[in-house]
Amino acid sequence: MTIAVAPAGVTFVEAAPAKINLHLHVTGRRADGYHCLDSLVVFAGAGDVLRYEPGDAPLTLKLAGRFGAVLGEDAAGPDNLVMKAASALRDLAGPQANVRGGTLVLEKHLPVASGIGGGSADAAAALRLLNRVWNIQAEQADLLRLAERLGADVPVCLLSHTARMEGIGEVLGAAPALPECGLVLVNCGQAVSTPAVFRARQGDFVPRAELPAHWNNAQELVATLQTLENSLEAPACAVCPTVEKVLHDIAAQPDCLMARMSGSGATCFGLFPSVQDAEQAAARLADAHEAWWVWGGGLREGA
């Protein structure tokens, strides 16, 4: 088949929103060593941005933004998840595809190795963006299979909407309808190793959560979440004690309904009755901790 390409001078953009685990239960461990999870995943208004600029040279990646500068140029090579996603999609299209090169510009606004799916969201954005730009027209099921090979969080980030995530991340199901609420994200700037957190985890596995069909308001959502947990929060606090300080400072904000860590850390979140409450809390936290990354707003529209 012949693959249509973007006309010269046209720029295509794809959002890579932050992934938040409202709860995260480690429910078991497979024979191959991978842990089984159960999580209610939502997406924030915060995120990275991936841009495609057409060109005749082979596809390359440039990093920009606050955390792109932290990573440096060496992180933009073929081992970057964005480039791995591009390679996987090119392989799916087949040798007969006329896939044009160019430049992918990744604006890194999310902290690195922070439990909110930054790299996974970037890879998922690359699959969505290049599938459109290269006019490959791959079915969602095909893209999900590629995503699963790229990383545990990439499938849910490919969908980028509220979902129930199970297995090692590849089993995605419908989630309860969410009420309106405000969200604060805080990262202390210390990267936390996911393998180290899993090694530090103690205790039994946790059962799959029981969730209602919907919640009428943020308070009802929090009442359910408070009966659940992030099984990795305590070990992450042991690995990185600053996480406990972040959780304390979020919880101390006026109108905060609950504070919890996302993923394997170190980013923590707070839920608030409204977007305005969250924005005000984020402003106070940013003023008090200039070295921390802080964001406040709402859930991603359509999430």
C-alpha positions in Angstrom: 0.0 0.0 0.0 1.0 3.6 -0.4 1.0 5.8 2.8 0.1 9.4 2.4 2.3 11.8 4.2 1.9 15.3 5.7 2.4 18.2 3.3 5.5 20.2 3.8 5.3 23.0 6.3 2.4 21.4 8.3 2.9 20.7 12.0 0.9 18.1 13.9 0.5 18.1 17.7 -0.6 15.4 20.2 -1.1 15.8 23.9 0.5 13.3 26.3 -1.5 13.8 29.5 -0.3 12.8 33.0 -1.7 9.5 34.3 -2.9 9.3 37.9 -3.6 6.1 39.8 -6.4 7.0 42.2 -5.9 3.6 43.8 -3.3 1.0 43.1 -3.6 -2.5 44.5 -0.8 -5.1 44.1 -3.1 -8.2 43.8 -0.5 -10.9 43.1 2.6 -11.9 41.2 2.9 -14.0 38.1 5.3 -16.9 37.6 7.5 -14.6 35.4 8.0 -12.2 38.3 5.7 -9.4 37.1 3.3 -8.1 39.6 -0.5 -8.0 38.9 -2.2 -4.7 39.6 -5.7 -3.3 40.0 -6.0 0.5 39.5 -8.5 3.2 38.7 -6.6 5.5 36.3 -7.5 9.1 35.4 -5.8 11.7 33.4 -4.9 15.3 34.3 -5.0 18.5 32.4 -1.2 18.6 32.8 1.0 16.8 30.3 3.8 16.7 27.8 3.3 17.8 24.2 4.6 15.9 21.1 4.9 17.8 17.8 5.7 16.4 14.4 7.5 18.6 11.8 7.7 17.0 8.3 11.1 16.7 6.6 13.1 14.5 4.2 15.8 13.4 6.7 15.3 10.2 8.8 13.0 10.7 11.7 14.7 12.3 14.7 13.7 13.4 18.2 14.4 16.7 19.9 13.6 17.4 23.6 12.4 20.7 24.8 10.7 22.1 27.9 11.7 22.3 31.5 12.4 18.5 31.9 13.7 18.1 28.4 16.6 20.2 29.4 17.1 18.0 32.5 17.3 14.9 30.4 19.7 16.3 27.8 20.3 15.5 24.2 21.6 12.0 24.9 18.1 11.0 26.0 16.7 11.7 22.5 18.3 8.6 20.8 16.7 5.4 19.6 16.3 4.0 23.1 13.8 6.8 23.9 10.3 5.4 24.2 9.0 7.8 21.6 11.5 6.6 19.0 10.8 3.0 20.0 7.1 3.7 19.4 7.8 5.2 16.0 9.9 2.2 15.1 7.2 -0.3 16.2 4.6 1.6 14.1 6.9 1.7 11.1 7.3 -2.1 11.4 3.5 -2.5 11.6 3.0 -0.5 8.4 5.4 -2.9 6.6 8.2 -2.4 4.1 5.8 -1.2 1.4 4.8 1.8 3.4 6.1 5.2 2.2 6.8 6.7 5.6 8.4 10.1 5.5 11.0 11.3 8.0 11.1 14.6 9.8 11.4 15.7 13.4 9.5 14.9 16.6 9.7 17.6 19.2 8.8 16.5 22.7 8.0 19.3 25.1 8.7 17.7 28.5 6.5 19.4 31.1 6.1 16.4 33.4 8.8 15.3 35.8 10.8 12.2 34.8 10.4 8.8 36.6 7.6 10.2 38.7 4.7 7.8 38.7 2.5 9.8 36.4 3.3 8.0 33.2 5.4 10.7 31.5 7.5 8.4 29.3 4.5 6.0 28.7 2.3 8.9 27.8 4.9 10.2 25.4 5.2 6.8 23.7 1.4 6.6 23.4 1.2 10.1 22.0 3.8 9.0 19.3 1.6 6.0 18.3 -1.5 8.2 18.0 0.3 11.0 16.2 2.3 9.0 13.7 -0.6 6.7 12.9 -2.4 9.9 11.8 0.5 11.7 10.2 1.7 8.7 8.2 -2.0 7.7 7.5 -1.3 4.1 8.5 -4.9 3.8 9.8 -4.0 1.0 12.2 -6.9 -0.3 14.3 -6.9 0.5 18.0 -6.5 -3.1 18.8 -3.2 -3.2 16.8 -2.0 0.0 18.5 -2.8 -1.5 21.9 -0.7 -4.6 21.1 2.2 -2.3 20.2 1.7 -0.3 23.3 1.8 -3.4 25.5 5.2 -4.3 24.2 6.5 -0.8 24.9 5.6 -0.7 28.6 3.0 -1.5 31.3 1.4 2.0 31.4 1.5 2.6 27.6 -1.8 0.9 26.8 -3.9 3.0 29.2 -2.0 6.1 28.1 -2.9 5.3 24.5 -6.5 5.5 25.4 -5.9 8.6 27.7 -9.3 8.4 29.4 -10.5 7.1 32.7 -10.2 3.3 32.9 -9.9 0.3 35.1 -6.4 -1.1 34.6 -5.5 -4.7 35.6 -3.1 -7.5 34.9 0.3 -6.0 34.4 -1.4 -3.0 32.7 -2.6 -4.7 29.6 -6.2 -5.5 30.8 -8.3 -2.4 30.4 -11.9 -2.1 31.3 -14.7 0.4 31.9 -14.5 2.6 35.0 -17.2 4.3 37.0 -18.3 7.8 35.9 -16.3 10.4 37.8 -17.7 13.5 39.4 -16.3 17.0 38.9 -13.3 17.6 41.2 -10.1 19.5 41.5 -6.7 17.9 41.3 -3.2 19.0 42.6 0.0 17.2 41.5 3.2 17.6 43.4 6.7 16.2 42.7 9.6 16.8 45.1 12.2 16.4 42.4 13.6 13.1 43.5 13.3 10.2 41.1 12.2 7.0 42.7 13.2 3.6 41.2 10.2 1.4 40.6 12.1 -1.8 41.1 13.4 -0.5 44.4 9.9 0.4 45.6 8.6 -3.1 44.7 11.6 -4.7 46.5 10.7 -2.6 49.6 7.1 -3.6 49.6 6.1 -5.8 52.5 2.9 -7.6 53.5 0.2 -9.6 51.7 -1.3 -8.9 48.3 -4.4 -6.8 48.3 -7.8 -7.9 46.8 -9.3 -6.3 43.7 -11.2 -3.2 44.6 -15.0 -3.1 44.6 -16.2 0.1 42.8 -19.7 1.6 42.4 -21.3 2.5 39.1 -20.7 6.2 39.7 -20.2 8.9 42.4 -22.4 11.9 42.8 -19.7 14.2 44.0 -16.1 14.4 44.9 -16.8 13.6 48.6 -18.4 10.3 47.6 -15.5 9.5 45.4 -13.1 10.1 48.2 -15.1 8.0 50.6 -14.6 5.0 48.4 -10.9 5.8 47.7 -10.3 6.0 51.5 -11.3 2.3 51.8 -8.6 1.5 49.1 -4.9 2.2 48.9 -1.8 2.6 46.9 0.1 -0.5 47.8 3.4 1.1 46.8 3.0 4.3 48.9 4.5 3.0 52.1 7.5 1.4 50.4 8.1 4.5 48.3 8.1 6.6 51.5 10.8 4.2 52.9 12.8 4.6 49.7 12.3 8.4 49.5 11.2 9.9 52.8 10.4 13.2 51.2 7.3 11.6 49.7 5.8 11.6 53.2 6.5 15.3 53.5 4.8 16.0 50.2 1.7 14.0 51.3 1.5 15.9 54.6 1.8 19.3 52.9 -0.9 18.4 50.4 -3.3 17.1 53.0 -2.7 20.2 55.1 -4.2 22.5 52.4 -7.7 24.0 53.0 -10.5 21.9 51.4 -8.2 19.0 50.6 -10.3 15.8 50.6 -7.5 13.3 50.4 -3.8 13.0 49.5 -2.2 10.0 48.0 0.8 8.9 45.9 0.4 8.0 42.2 2.0 4.9 40.7 5.3 4.0 42.2 6.1 7.6 43.0 7.3 10.1 43.7 4.5 12.3 42.4 1.6 12.7 44.9 -1.9 14.1 44.3 -4.6 15.8 46.3 -8.3 15.8 45.5 -10.4 18.9 46.1 -14.1 19.8 45.8 -13.5 22.1 42.8 -10.9 23.1 40.2 -10.7 26.5 41.8 -9.8 25.0 45.2 -7.1 22.9 43.6 -5.6 25.9 41.7 -5.5 27.9 44.9 -3.8 25.1 46.8 -1.3 24.6 44.1 -0.4 28.2 44.2 0.3 28.1 47.9 2.3 24.9 47.6 4.4 26.4 44.8 5.1 29.5 46.9 6.2 27.4 49.9 8.3 24.9 47.9 10.0 26.6 44.9 12.1 23.5 44.1 9.0 21.3 43.8 7.0 20.8 40.6 3.4 21.7 41.4 0.3 21.7 39.2 -3.3 22.4 40.0 -6.4 22.1 37.9 -9.0 19.5 36.8 -9.2 16.1 35.2 -8.6 16.1 31.4 -11.7 17.0 29.5 -13.4 13.9 28.2 -11.5 11.7 30.7 
